[in-house]
Amino acid sequence: MATKSELKALSARALQTTEPPAYESKTDVPVTGEALHEPVYWKGRQWAVTSYGIEARDGKYVIEGRRVWEDNDGHGWVEHMEEKTWVDLPDFVEALRLARARWSESGLAKS
C-alpha cells in the first residue's frame, strides 16, 4: 500500500502527458481474459494503452479512453487502483499518463 506522499507523487506523474514513455515491456503476458484491442500503442509490465483505452495485458480489466481523466472528489484512478492488491501501480500510472496524452479531458481521442 502506498503512502499519501507516494500517491501524491504518482498522481502528479500521471499528469505529465508530454513526456515520451519511460519504458516499454518486451515480455509476453498470457491472456486469460479478452484479447487486447488493436492497435496497441504501448505495453508495460501489466498494462497496455490501446485504441480502446487502458487494458490489463492479461485481458481482465479495461478502462475506456474517454474515462482516463475521471476524478471523483480527489479519488481518481491512481487512488482507485491503489486499493487493488494485484495492480502494479507504477506501471498503471505510466499507462494512465500515456493514455491521457491520447484522450482529451473531454473524452475525445486526440489526433
C-alpha positions, 0 to 999 in steps of 0.5 A: 500500500502506498503512502499519501506522499507516494500517491501524491507523487504518482498522481502528479506523474500521471499528469505529465502527458508530454513526456515520451514513455519511460519504458516499454515491456518486451515480455509476453503476458498470457491472456486469460481474459479478452484479447487486447484491442488493436492497435496497441500503442504501448505495453508495460509490465501489466498494462497496455494503452490501446485504441480502446483505452487502458487494458490489463495485458492479461485481458481482465480489466479495461478502462475506456479512453474517454474515462482516463481523466475521471476524478471523483472528489480527489479519488481518481484512478491512481487512488482507485487502483491503489486499493487493488492488491494485484495492480502494479501501480507504477506501471498503471500510472505510466499507462494512465499518463500515456493514455491521457496524452491520447484522450482529451479531458473531454473524452475525445481521442486526440489526433 
